[in-house]
Amino acid sequence: MDLKIFQYFSQVFFTTIIVLFPIINPLGTGLALNSILSRLDNKKRRVVARSIAVYAFFLCVTTLLIGQPILKLFGLSIPIVQLAGGILIVRAGWQLFNSSTNEDKAQDVNGLNNIESQLFYPLTFPITAGAGVMAAILSLSAKNFDSNWFNIIVAFLAIVGGIFVNCVLIYIIYNNSIKITTKLSASMQNVINKISAFLIFCVGLDILWDALSKLIATLKV
C-alpha cells in the first residue's frame, strides 16, 4: 500500500474512532443499561450484547451509505436529525430513570425472549447509537467523500473500520458491565443506574440544545 494512502486511511480510521467513542460512550451507557443486563444470565447477556453491537454496526454503516442521499431526498438537515434523536434520547433516559427495580417487575424481563423486542429500539437506537452518532457519521462522510473515487473508497473503508472498533468495544463493555458492579450493594447499583440514566437524559438535552442553536442561527433576523 502506498505510504500516502496508508497515512490517509490511518488518519480517517483513528479520527472515526476518536469522534464516535465519546458520543457512543459504551462504558457509561453499559452502566446505565446494567439494570436490564444484570437480570440476564451470562449466555443471554452475551447474546444481547452481541445483538446490540451488530445492530449498531449495521445502523452506522447504513447511515454512512445512504444517509446523505436520504436527507437530500426528504429535504432534511443534520440539525433536524439531531433534534429528533435528542428527543428520543431524553425520553429513553427519563424511562430508565423512572424504571422500577421491584423484584416482581424484574422477573418480567428475566429472559431473552422478553427483551428481543427492545434490542433495536430503544437499546440500540437511540440509547447506544443515536442521532449524535448518525450526525457524526454524516459529518465524517461529508468531510472525506470528495470527487476522487479512490479516496472515497479508502475513506469509506477507514470509517467502517472505525465503526467496527467501536462496536467491538460496545460488545465487550456491555457483556462485562455486570462485573463492574457485582461487588457493589444493591442500593449503590441503583444509585449508579439512576445517575447513568440521568446522564443519558442530559446527553439528550445537550443534543437538543445543539440542534436548536444551529437552527436558530439559520434564522434571518
ABEGO torsion letter per residue (X at the ends): XBAAAAAAAAAAAAAAAAAAAAAAGAAAAAAAAAAAAAABBAAAAAAAAAAAAAAAAAAAAAAAAAAAAAAAAAGBBAAAAAAAAAAAAAAAAAAAAABBABAAAAAAAABAAAAAAAAAOAAAOAAABBAAAAAAAAAAAAAABBABAAAAAAAAAAAAAAAAAAAAAAAAAAAAAAAAAAABBAAAAAAAAAAAAAAAAAAAAAAAAAAAAAAAAABBX
